[in-house]
């Protein structure tokens, strides 16, 4: 790894780099939570779904060949979480690449965890 991408040892990192790293990590954990919530919501909706369409359960949800009918509100929640991930994951990857290669921000901050005297 090119040493010019990091702040030299012993010098404090500029505040704007710390802020950008925190924004990146916050965005990462929001996406991670959305992914976990999506799986939980889909399983919960599928388990609570009806085998046949009813007046309230009109939207088909198929998992592993098993179709259940869920409510429009459940479908809306699943769609919102799915859109969050479909837009957010590529955005997070692009944001990380721009931070690391464009602004020279080490988003995972490995320098602090490496034992002293150990090089790449």
Secondary structure, DSSP 8 states (H G I E B T S, - for coil): --GGGS--TTS---HHHHHHHHHHHHHHHHHHHHHHHHHHHHHHHHHH-BSS--SS--EEEEETTEEEEE-HHHHHHHHHHHHHHHHHHHHHHHHHHIIIIIS---TT-GGGTS-TT---
